[in-house]
Amino acid sequence: MLPIAVERLSRDPLLAATFYPGDLLRAVLRIPEAYWVQDAGLLERLRSIVESVDEVPSEIESEVHHFRGET
């Protein structure tokens, strides 16, 4: 499922999957770091996606800043 989610995010980083713009990105950013060790390629794609987001909705602001190392 995660590769599919990242693929969809690559087309629309702030995709509203259920509740609000960016909720899918928020869910992906909450995946434990231990997973990403196993899939560095997917992590790089996710980093690129996150960096492409200029205006971060307030609902996902803390997750994006944490992922970017801005906390």
Distance bins in CASP14 RR format, pairs under 12 A and 6 or more apart:
PFRMAT RR
TARGET T0000
AUTHOR 0000-0000-0000
RMODE 2
METHOD distances of the structure
MODEL  1
1 7 0 0 0 0 0 1 0 0 0 0 0
1 8 0 0 0 0 0 1 0 0 0 0 0
1 17 0 0 0 0 0 1 0 0 0 0 0
1 24 0 0 0 0 0 1 0 0 0 0 0
1 27 0 0 0 0 0 1 0 0 0 0 0
1 28 0 0 0 0 0 1 0 0 0 0 0
1 31 0 0 0 0 0 1 0 0 0 0 0
1 35 0 0 0 0 0 1 0 0 0 0 0
1 42 0 0 0 0 0 1 0 0 0 0 0
2 8 0 0 0 0 0 1 0 0 0 0 0
2 9 0 0 0 0 0 1 0 0 0 0 0
2 24 0 0 0 0 0 1 0 0 0 0 0
2 27 0 0 0 0 1 0 0 0 0 0 0
2 28 1 0 0 1 0 0 0 0 0 0 0
2 29 0 0 0 0 0 1 0 0 0 0 0
2 30 0 0 0 0 0 1 0 0 0 0 0
2 31 1 0 0 1 0 0 0 0 0 0 0
2 32 0 0 0 0 0 1 0 0 0 0 0
2 35 1 0 0 1 0 0 0 0 0 0 0
2 36 0 0 0 0 1 0 0 0 0 0 0
2 38 0 0 0 0 0 1 0 0 0 0 0
2 39 1 0 0 1 0 0 0 0 0 0 0
2 41 0 0 0 0 0 1 0 0 0 0 0
2 42 1 0 0 1 0 0 0 0 0 0 0
2 43 0 0 0 0 0 1 0 0 0 0 0
2 45 0 0 0 0 0 1 0 0 0 0 0
2 46 0 0 0 0 1 0 0 0 0 0 0
3 9 0 0 0 0 0 1 0 0 0 0 0
3 10 0 0 0 0 0 1 0 0 0 0 0
3 28 0 0 0 0 0 1 0 0 0 0 0
3 35 0 0 0 0 0 1 0 0 0 0 0
3 39 0 0 0 0 1 0 0 0 0 0 0
3 41 0 0 0 0 0 1 0 0 0 0 0
3 42 1 0 0 1 0 0 0 0 0 0 0
3 43 0 0 0 0 0 1 0 0 0 0 0
3 45 0 0 0 0 1 0 0 0 0 0 0
3 46 0 0 0 0 0 1 0 0 0 0 0
4 10 0 0 0 0 0 1 0 0 0 0 0
4 11 0 0 0 0 0 1 0 0 0 0 0
4 15 0 0 0 0 0 1 0 0 0 0 0
4 17 0 0 0 0 0 1 0 0 0 0 0
4 24 0 0 0 0 0 1 0 0 0 0 0
4 28 0 0 0 0 0 1 0 0 0 0 0
4 42 0 0 0 0 0 1 0 0 0 0 0
5 11 0 0 0 0 0 1 0 0 0 0 0
5 12 0 0 0 0 0 1 0 0 0 0 0
5 13 0 0 0 0 0 1 0 0 0 0 0
5 15 0 0 0 0 1 0 0 0 0 0 0
5 17 0 0 0 0 1 0 0 0 0 0 0
5 22 0 0 0 0 0 1 0 0 0 0 0
5 23 0 0 0 0 0 1 0 0 0 0 0
5 24 1 0 0 1 0 0 0 0 0 0 0
5 25 0 0 0 0 1 0 0 0 0 0 0
5 26 0 0 0 0 0 1 0 0 0 0 0
5 27 1 0 0 1 0 0 0 0 0 0 0
5 28 1 0 1 0 0 0 0 0 0 0 0
5 29 0 0 0 0 0 1 0 0 0 0 0
5 30 0 0 0 0 0 1 0 0 0 0 0
5 31 0 0 0 0 1 0 0 0 0 0 0
5 42 0 0 0 0 1 0 0 0 0 0 0
5 45 0 0 0 0 0 1 0 0 0 0 0
5 46 0 0 0 0 1 0 0 0 0 0 0
5 49 0 0 0 0 0 1 0 0 0 0 0
6 12 0 0 0 0 0 1 0 0 0 0 0
6 13 0 0 0 0 0 1 0 0 0 0 0
6 15 0 0 0 0 0 1 0 0 0 0 0
6 24 0 0 0 0 1 0 0 0 0 0 0
6 25 0 0 0 0 1 0 0 0 0 0 0
6 27 0 0 0 0 0 1 0 0 0 0 0
6 28 1 0 0 1 0 0 0 0 0 0 0
6 29 0 0 0 0 0 1 0 0 0 0 0
6 31 0 0 0 0 0 1 0 0 0 0 0
6 36 0 0 0 0 0 1 0 0 0 0 0
6 39 0 0 0 0 1 0 0 0 0 0 0
6 41 0 0 0 0 1 0 0 0 0 0 0
6 42 1 0 1 0 0 0 0 0 0 0 0
6 43 0 0 0 0 1 0 0 0 0 0 0
6 44 0 0 0 0 0 1 0 0 0 0 0
6 45 1 0 1 0 0 0 0 0 0 0 0
6 46 1 0 1 0 0 0 0 0 0 0 0
6 47 0 0 0 0 0 1 0 0 0 0 0
6 48 0 0 0 0 1 0 0 0 0 0 0
6 49 1 0 0 1 0 0 0 0 0 0 0
6 50 0 0 0 0 0 1 0 0 0 0 0
7 13 0 0 0 0 0 1 0 0 0 0 0
7 15 0 0 0 0 0 1 0 0 0 0 0
7 24 0 0 0 0 0 1 0 0 0 0 0
7 28 0 0 0 0 0 1 0 0 0 0 0
7 42 0 0 0 0 1 0 0 0 0 0 0
7 45 0 0 0 0 1 0 0 0 0 0 0
7 46 0 0 0 0 0 1 0 0 0 0 0
7 49 0 0 0 0 0 1 0 0 0 0 0
8 14 0 0 0 0 0 1 0 0 0 0 0
8 15 1 0 1 0 0 0 0 0 0 0 0
8 16 0 0 0 0 0 1 0 0 0 0 0
8 17 0 0 0 0 1 0 0 0 0 0 0
8 22 0 0 0 0 0 1 0 0 0 0 0
8 23 0 0 0 0 0 1 0 0 0 0 0
8 24 1 0 0 1 0 0 0 0 0 0 0
8 25 0 0 0 0 1 0 0 0 0 0 0
8 27 0 0 0 0 0 1 0 0 0 0 0
8 28 0 0 0 0 1 0 0 0 0 0 0
8 45 0 0 0 0 0 1 0 0 0 0 0
8 46 0 0 0 0 0 1 0 0 0 0 0
8 49 0 0 0 0 0 1 0 0 0 0 0
9 15 1 0 0 1 0 0 0 0 0 0 0
9 16 0 0 0 0 0 1 0 0 0 0 0
9 17 0 0 0 0 1 0 0 0 0 0 0
9 21 0 0 0 0 0 1 0 0 0 0 0
9 22 0 0 0 0 1 0 0 0 0 0 0
9 23 0 0 0 0 0 1 0 0 0 0 0
9 24 1 0 0 1 0 0 0 0 0 0 0
9 25 1 0 1 0 0 0 0 0 0 0 0
9 26 0 0 0 0 0 1 0 0 0 0 0
9 27 0 0 0 0 0 1 0 0 0 0 0
9 28 1 0 0 1 0 0 0 0 0 0 0
9 29 0 0 0 0 0 1 0 0 0 0 0
9 42 0 0 0 0 0 1 0 0 0 0 0
9 45 0 0 0 0 1 0 0 0 0 0 0
9 46 1 0 0 1 0 0 0 0 0 0 0
9 47 0 0 0 0 0 1 0 0 0 0 0
9 48 0 0 0 0 0 1 0 0 0 0 0
9 49 1 0 1 0 0 0 0 0 0 0 0
9 50 0 0 0 0 1 0 0 0 0 0 0
9 52 0 0 0 0 1 0 0 0 0 0 0
9 53 0 0 0 0 1 0 0 0 0 0 0
9 60 0 0 0 0 0 1 0 0 0 0 0
10 24 0 0 0 0 0 1 0 0 0 0 0
10 25 0 0 0 0 0 1 0 0 0 0 0
10 28 0 0 0 0 0 1 0 0 0 0 0
10 42 0 0 0 0 0 1 0 0 0 0 0
10 44 0 0 0 0 0 1 0 0 0 0 0
10 45 1 0 0 1 0 0 0 0 0 0 0
10 46 0 0 0 0 1 0 0 0 0 0 0
10 47 0 0 0 0 0 1 0 0 0 0 0
10 48 1 0 0 1 0 0 0 0 0 0 0
10 49 1 0 1 0 0 0 0 0 0 0 0
10 50 0 0 0 0 0 1 0 0 0 0 0
10 52 0 0 0 0 1 0 0 0 0 0 0
10 53 0 0 0 0 0 1 0 0 0 0 0
11 24 0 0 0 0 0 1 0 0 0 0 0
11 45 0 0 0 0 0 1 0 0 0 0 0
11 49 0 0 0 0 1 0 0 0 0 0 0
11 52 0 0 0 0 0 1 0 0 0 0 0
12 21 0 0 0 0 1 0 0 0 0 0 0
12 22 0 0 0 0 1 0 0 0 0 0 0
12 23 0 0 0 0 0 1 0 0 0 0 0
12 24 0 0 0 0 1 0 0 0 0 0 0
12 25 0 0 0 0 1 0 0 0 0 0 0
12 49 0 0 0 0 1 0 0 0 0 0 0
12 52 0 0 0 0 0 1 0 0 0 0 0
12 53 0 0 0 0 0 1 0 0 0 0 0
13 21 0 0 0 0 1 0 0 0 0 0 0
13 22 1 0 0 1 0 0 0 0 0 0 0
13 23 0 0 0 0 0 1 0 0 0 0 0
13 24 0 0 0 0 1 0 0 0 0 0 0
13 25 1 0 1 0 0 0 0 0 0 0 0
13 26 0 0 0 0 0 1 0 0 0 0 0
13 28 0 0 0 0 0 1 0 0 0 0 0
13 29 0 0 0 0 0 1 0 0 0 0 0
13 45 0 0 0 0 0 1 0 0 0 0 0
13 46 0 0 0 0 1 0 0 0 0 0 0
13 47 0 0 0 0 0 1 0 0 0 0 0
13 48 0 0 0 0 1 0 0 0 0 0 0
13 49 1 0 1 0 0 0 0 0 0 0 0
13 50 1 0 0 1 0 0 0 0 0 0 0
13 51 0 0 0 0 1 0 0 0 0 0 0
13 52 1 0 1 0 0 0 0 0 0 0 0
13 53 1 0 1 0 0 0 0 0 0 0 0
13 54 0 0 0 0 1 0 0 0 0 0 0
13 55 0 0 0 0 0 1 0 0 0 0 0
13 56 0 0 0 0 1 0 0 0 0 0 0
13 57 0 0 0 0 0 1 0 0 0 0 0
13 60 0 0 0 0 1 0 0 0 0 0 0
13 64 0 0 0 0 1 0 0 0 0 0 0
14 20 0 0 0 0 1 0 0 0 0 0 0
14 21 1 0 1 0 0 0 0 0 0 0 0
14 22 1 0 1 0 0 0 0 0 0 0 0
14 23 0 0 0 0 1 0 0 0 0 0 0
14 24 0 0 0 0 1 0 0 0 0 0 0
14 25 1 0 0 1 0 0 0 0 0 0 0
14 26 0 0 0 0 1 0 0 0 0 0 0
14 49 0 0 0 0 0 1 0 0 0 0 0
14 50 0 0 0 0 0 1 0 0 0 0 0
14 52 0 0 0 0 0 1 0 0 0 0 0
14 53 1 0 0 1 0 0 0 0 0 0 0
14 54 0 0 0 0 0 1 0 0 0 0 0
14 55 0 0 0 0 1 0 0 0 0 0 0
14 56 0 0 0 0 1 0 0 0 0 0 0
14 57 1 0 0 1 0 0 0 0 0 0 0
14 59 0 0 0 0 0 1 0 0 0 0 0
14 60 0 0 0 0 1 0 0 0 0 0 0
14 64 0 0 0 0 0 1 0 0 0 0 0
15 21 1 0 0 1 0 0 0 0 0 0 0
15 22 1 0 0 1 0 0 0 0 0 0 0
15 23 1 0 0 1 0 0 0 0 0 0 0
15 24 1 0 1 0 0 0 0 0 0 0 0
15 25 1 0 0 1 0 0 0 0 0 0 0
15 26 0 0 0 0 0 1 0 0 0 0 0
15 27 0 0 0 0 0 1 0 0 0 0 0
15 28 0 0 0 0 0 1 0 0 0 0 0
15 49 0 0 0 0 0 1 0 0 0 0 0
15 53 0 0 0 0 0 1 0 0 0 0 0
15 57 0 0 0 0 0 1 0 0 0 0 0
15 60 0 0 0 0 0 1 0 0 0 0 0
16 22 1 0 0 1 0 0 0 0 0 0 0
16 23 1 0 0 1 0 0 0 0 0 0 0
16 24 1 0 0 1 0 0 0 0 0 0 0
16 25 0 0 0 0 1 0 0 0 0 0 0
16 26 0 0 0 0 0 1 0 0 0 0 0
16 27 0 0 0 0 0 1 0 0 0 0 0
16 57 0 0 0 0 1 0 0 0 0 0 0
16 59 0 0 0 0 0 1 0 0 0 0 0
16 60 0 0 0 0 0 1 0 0 0 0 0
17 23 1 0 1 0 0 0 0 0 0 0 0
17 24 1 1 0 0 0 0 0 0 0 0 0
17 25 0 0 0 0 1 0 0 0 0 0 0
17 26 0 0 0 0 1 0 0 0 0 0 0
17 27 1 0 0 1 0 0 0 0 0 0 0
17 28 0 0 0 0 0 1 0 0 0 0 0
17 60 0 0 0 0 0 1 0 0 0 0 0
18 24 0 0 0 0 1 0 0 0 0 0 0
18 26 0 0 0 0 0 1 0 0 0 0 0
18 27 0 0 0 0 1 0 0 0 0 0 0
19 26 0 0 0 0 1 0 0 0 0 0 0
19 27 0 0 0 0 0 1 0 0 0 0 0
19 57 0 0 0 0 0 1 0 0 0 0 0
19 59 0 0 0 0 1 0 0 0 0 0 0
19 60 0 0 0 0 0 1 0 0 0 0 0
20 26 0 0 0 0 1 0 0 0 0 0 0
20 27 0 0 0 0 0 1 0 0 0 0 0
20 57 1 0 0 1 0 0 0 0 0 0 0
20 58 0 0 0 0 1 0 0 0 0 0 0
20 59 1 0 1 0 0 0 0 0 0 0 0
20 60 0 0 0 0 1 0 0 0 0 0 0
21 53 0 0 0 0 0 1 0 0 0 0 0
21 55 0 0 0 0 1 0 0 0 0 0 0
21 56 0 0 0 0 0 1 0 0 0 0 0
21 57 1 0 1 0 0 0 0 0 0 0 0
21 58 0 0 0 0 0 1 0 0 0 0 0
21 59 1 0 0 1 0 0 0 0 0 0 0
21 60 0 0 0 0 1 0 0 0 0 0 0
22 28 0 0 0 0 1 0 0 0 0 0 0
22 29 0 0 0 0 1 0 0 0 0 0 0
22 49 0 0 0 0 0 1 0 0 0 0 0
22 50 0 0 0 0 0 1 0 0 0 0 0
22 53 0 0 0 0 1 0 0 0 0 0 0
22 55 0 0 0 0 0 1 0 0 0 0 0
22 56 0 0 0 0 1 0 0 0 0 0 0
22 57 1 0 0 1 0 0 0 0 0 0 0
22 58 0 0 0 0 0 1 0 0 0 0 0
22 59 1 0 0 1 0 0 0 0 0 0 0
22 60 1 0 1 0 0 0 0 0 0 0 0
22 61 0 0 0 0 0 1 0 0 0 0 0
22 63 0 0 0 0 1 0 0 0 0 0 0
22 64 0 0 0 0 1 0 0 0 0 0 0
23 29 0 0 0 0 0 1 0 0 0 0 0
23 30 0 0 0 0 0 1 0 0 0 0 0
23 57 0 0 0 0 1 0 0 0 0 0 0
23 59 1 0 0 1 0 0 0 0 0 0 0
23 60 1 0 0 1 0 0 0 0 0 0 0
23 63 0 0 0 0 0 1 0 0 0 0 0
24 30 0 0 0 0 0 1 0 0 0 0 0
24 31 0 0 0 0 0 1 0 0 0 0 0
24 46 0 0 0 0 0 1 0 0 0 0 0
24 49 0 0 0 0 0 1 0 0 0 0 0
24 59 0 0 0 0 0 1 0 0 0 0 0
24 60 0 0 0 0 1 0 0 0 0 0 0
24 63 0 0 0 0 0 1 0 0 0 0 0
25 31 0 0 0 0 0 1 0 0 0 0 0
25 46 0 0 0 0 1 0 0 0 0 0 0
25 49 1 0 0 1 0 0 0 0 0 0 0
25 50 1 0 0 1 0 0 0 0 0 0 0
25 52 0 0 0 0 0 1 0 0 0 0 0
25 53 1 0 0 1 0 0 0 0 0 0 0
25 56 0 0 0 0 1 0 0 0 0 0 0
25 57 0 0 0 0 1 0 0 0 0 0 0
25 59 0 0 0 0 1 0 0 0 0 0 0
25 60 1 0 0 1 0 0 0 0 0 0 0
25 61 0 0 0 0 0 1 0 0 0 0 0
25 63 1 0 0 1 0 0 0 0 0 0 0
25 64 1 0 0 1 0 0 0 0 0 0 0
25 67 0 0 0 0 1 0 0 0 0 0 0
26 50 0 0 0 0 0 1 0 0 0 0 0
26 53 0 0 0 0 0 1 0 0 0 0 0
26 56 0 0 0 0 0 1 0 0 0 0 0
26 57 0 0 0 0 1 0 0 0 0 0 0
26 58 0 0 0 0 0 1 0 0 0 0 0
26 59 1 0 0 1 0 0 0 0 0 0 0
26 60 1 0 1 0 0 0 0 0 0 0 0
26 61 0 0 0 0 1 0 0 0 0 0 0
26 62 0 0 0 0 1 0 0 0 0 0 0
26 63 1 0 1 0 0 0 0 0 0 0 0
26 64 0 0 0 0 1 0 0 0 0 0 0
26 66 0 0 0 0 0 1 0 0 0 0 0
26 67 0 0 0 0 0 1 0 0 0 0 0
27 46 0 0 0 0 0 1 0 0 0 0 0
27 59 0 0 0 0 0 1 0 0 0 0 0
27 60 0 0 0 0 1 0 0 0 0 0 0
27 63 0 0 0 0 1 0 0 0 0 0 0
28 35 0 0 0 0 0 1 0 0 0 0 0
28 36 0 0 0 0 0 1 0 0 0 0 0
28 39 0 0 0 0 0 1 0 0 0 0 0
28 42 0 0 0 0 1 0 0 0 0 0 0
28 43 0 0 0 0 0 1 0 0 0 0 0
28 45 0 0 0 0 0 1 0 0 0 0 0
28 46 1 0 0 1 0 0 0 0 0 0 0
28 47 0 0 0 0 0 1 0 0 0 0 0
28 49 0 0 0 0 1 0 0 0 0 0 0
28 50 0 0 0 0 1 0 0 0 0 0 0
28 60 0 0 0 0 0 1 0 0 0 0 0
28 63 0 0 0 0 1 0 0 0 0 0 0
28 64 0 0 0 0 0 1 0 0 0 0 0
28 67 0 0 0 0 1 0 0 0 0 0 0
29 35 0 0 0 0 0 1 0 0 0 0 0
29 36 0 0 0 0 0 1 0 0 0 0 0
29 43 0 0 0 0 0 1 0 0 0 0 0
29 46 1 0 0 1 0 0 0 0 0 0 0
29 47 0 0 0 0 0 1 0 0 0 0 0
29 49 0 0 0 0 0 1 0 0 0 0 0
29 50 1 0 0 1 0 0 0 0 0 0 0
29 53 0 0 0 0 0 1 0 0 0 0 0
29 56 0 0 0 0 0 1 0 0 0 0 0
29 59 0 0 0 0 0 1 0 0 0 0 0
29 60 1 0 0 1 0 0 0 0 0 0 0
29 61 0 0 0 0 0 1 0 0 0 0 0
29 62 0 0 0 0 1 0 0 0 0 0 0
29 63 1 0 1 0 0 0 0 0 0 0 0
29 64 1 0 0 1 0 0 0 0 0 0 0
29 65 0 0 0 0 0 1 0 0 0 0 0
29 66 1 0 0 1 0 0 0 0 0 0 0
29 67 1 0 1 0 0 0 0 0 0 0 0
29 68 0 0 0 0 1 0 0 0 0 0 0
29 69 0 0 0 0 0 1 0 0 0 0 0
30 36 0 0 0 0 0 1 0 0 0 0 0
30 60 0 0 0 0 1 0 0 0 0 0 0
30 62 0 0 0 0 0 1 0 0 0 0 0
30 63 1 0 0 1 0 0 0 0 0 0 0
30 64 0 0 0 0 0 1 0 0 0 0 0
30 66 0 0 0 0 1 0 0 0 0 0 0
30 67 0 0 0 0 1 0 0 0 0 0 0
31 37 0 0 0 0 0 1 0 0 0 0 0
31 38 0 0 0 0 0 1 0 0 0 0 0
31 39 0 0 0 0 0 1 0 0 0 0 0
31 42 0 0 0 0 0 1 0 0 0 0 0
31 43 0 0 0 0 1 0 0 0 0 0 0
31 46 0 0 0 0 1 0 0 0 0 0 0
31 63 0 0 0 0 0 1 0 0 0 0 0
31 67 0 0 0 0 0 1 0 0 0 0 0
32 38 0 0 0 0 0 1 0 0 0 0 0
33 39 0 0 0 0 0 1 0 0 0 0 0
33 40 0 0 0 0 0 1 0 0 0 0 0
33 43 0 0 0 0 1 0 0 0 0 0 0
33 46 0 0 0 0 0 1 0 0 0 0 0
33 66 0 0 0 0 0 1 0 0 0 0 0
33 67 0 0 0 0 0 1 0 0 0 0 0
34 43 0 0 0 0 0 1 0 0 0 0 0
35 42 0 0 0 0 1 0 0 0 0 0 0
35 43 0 0 0 0 1 0 0 0 0 0 0
35 46 0 0 0 0 0 1 0 0 0 0 0
36 42 1 0 0 1 0 0 0 0 0 0 0
36 43 1 0 1 0 0 0 0 0 0 0 0
36 44 0 0 0 0 1 0 0 0 0 0 0
36 45 0 0 0 0 0 1 0 0 0 0 0
36 46 0 0 0 0 1 0 0 0 0 0 0
36 47 0 0 0 0 1 0 0 0 0 0 0
36 67 0 0 0 0 0 1 0 0 0 0 0
37 43 0 0 0 0 1 0 0 0 0 0 0
39 45 0 0 0 0 1 0 0 0 0 0 0
39 46 0 0 0 0 1 0 0 0 0 0 0
40 46 0 0 0 0 0 1 0 0 0 0 0
40 47 0 0 0 0 0 1 0 0 0 0 0
41 47 0 0 0 0 1 0 0 0 0 0 0
41 48 0 0 0 0 0 1 0 0 0 0 0
42 48 0 0 0 0 0 1 0 0 0 0 0
42 49 0 0 0 0 0 1 0 0 0 0 0
43 49 0 0 0 0 0 1 0 0 0 0 0
43 50 0 0 0 0 0 1 0 0 0 0 0
43 67 0 0 0 0 0 1 0 0 0 0 0
44 50 0 0 0 0 0 1 0 0 0 0 0
44 51 0 0 0 0 0 1 0 0 0 0 0
45 51 0 0 0 0 0 1 0 0 0 0 0
45 52 0 0 0 0 0 1 0 0 0 0 0
46 52 0 0 0 0 0 1 0 0 0 0 0
46 53 0 0 0 0 0 1 0 0 0 0 0
46 63 0 0 0 0 0 1 0 0 0 0 0
46 64 0 0 0 0 0 1 0 0 0 0 0
46 67 0 0 0 0 1 0 0 0 0 0 0
46 68 0 0 0 0 0 1 0 0 0 0 0
47 53 0 0 0 0 0 1 0 0 0 0 0
47 64 0 0 0 0 0 1 0 0 0 0 0
47 67 1 0 0 1 0 0 0 0 0 0 0
47 68 0 0 0 0 1 0 0 0 0 0 0
47 69 0 0 0 0 0 1 0 0 0 0 0
48 67 0 0 0 0 0 1 0 0 0 0 0
49 64 0 0 0 0 0 1 0 0 0 0 0
49 67 0 0 0 0 0 1 0 0 0 0 0
49 68 0 0 0 0 0 1 0 0 0 0 0
50 56 0 0 0 0 1 0 0 0 0 0 0
50 60 0 0 0 0 1 0 0 0 0 0 0
50 63 0 0 0 0 1 0 0 0 0 0 0
50 64 1 0 0 1 0 0 0 0 0 0 0
50 65 0 0 0 0 0 1 0 0 0 0 0
50 66 0 0 0 0 0 1 0 0 0 0 0
50 67 1 0 1 0 0 0 0 0 0 0 0
50 68 1 0 0 1 0 0 0 0 0 0 0
50 69 0 0 0 0 0 1 0 0 0 0 0
50 70 0 0 0 0 0 1 0 0 0 0 0
51 64 0 0 0 0 1 0 0 0 0 0 0
51 67 0 0 0 0 1 0 0 0 0 0 0
51 68 1 0 0 1 0 0 0 0 0 0 0
51 69 0 0 0 0 0 1 0 0 0 0 0
51 70 0 0 0 0 0 1 0 0 0 0 0
52 64 0 0 0 0 0 1 0 0 0 0 0
52 68 0 0 0 0 0 1 0 0 0 0 0
53 60 0 0 0 0 1 0 0 0 0 0 0
53 61 0 0 0 0 0 1 0 0 0 0 0
53 63 0 0 0 0 0 1 0 0 0 0 0
53 64 1 0 0 1 0 0 0 0 0 0 0
53 65 0 0 0 0 0 1 0 0 0 0 0
53 67 0 0 0 0 0 1 0 0 0 0 0
53 68 0 0 0 0 1 0 0 0 0 0 0
54 64 0 0 0 0 0 1 0 0 0 0 0
55 61 0 0 0 0 0 1 0 0 0 0 0
55 64 0 0 0 0 0 1 0 0 0 0 0
56 62 0 0 0 0 1 0 0 0 0 0 0
56 63 0 0 0 0 1 0 0 0 0 0 0
56 64 1 0 1 0 0 0 0 0 0 0 0
56 65 1 0 0 1 0 0 0 0 0 0 0
56 66 0 0 0 0 0 1 0 0 0 0 0
56 67 0 0 0 0 0 1 0 0 0 0 0
56 68 0 0 0 0 1 0 0 0 0 0 0
56 70 0 0 0 0 0 1 0 0 0 0 0
57 63 0 0 0 0 0 1 0 0 0 0 0
57 64 0 0 0 0 1 0 0 0 0 0 0
58 64 0 0 0 0 0 1 0 0 0 0 0
58 65 0 0 0 0 0 1 0 0 0 0 0
60 66 0 0 0 0 0 1 0 0 0 0 0
60 67 0 0 0 0 1 0 0 0 0 0 0
60 68 0 0 0 0 0 1 0 0 0 0 0
61 67 0 0 0 0 0 1 0 0 0 0 0
61 68 0 0 0 0 0 1 0 0 0 0 0
61 70 0 0 0 0 1 0 0 0 0 0 0
61 71 0 0 0 0 0 1 0 0 0 0 0
62 68 0 0 0 0 0 1 0 0 0 0 0
62 69 0 0 0 0 0 1 0 0 0 0 0
62 70 0 0 0 0 1 0 0 0 0 0 0
62 71 1 0 0 1 0 0 0 0 0 0 0
63 69 0 0 0 0 0 1 0 0 0 0 0
63 70 0 0 0 0 0 1 0 0 0 0 0
63 71 0 0 0 0 1 0 0 0 0 0 0
64 70 0 0 0 0 1 0 0 0 0 0 0
64 71 0 0 0 0 0 1 0 0 0 0 0
65 71 1 0 1 0 0 0 0 0 0 0 0
END
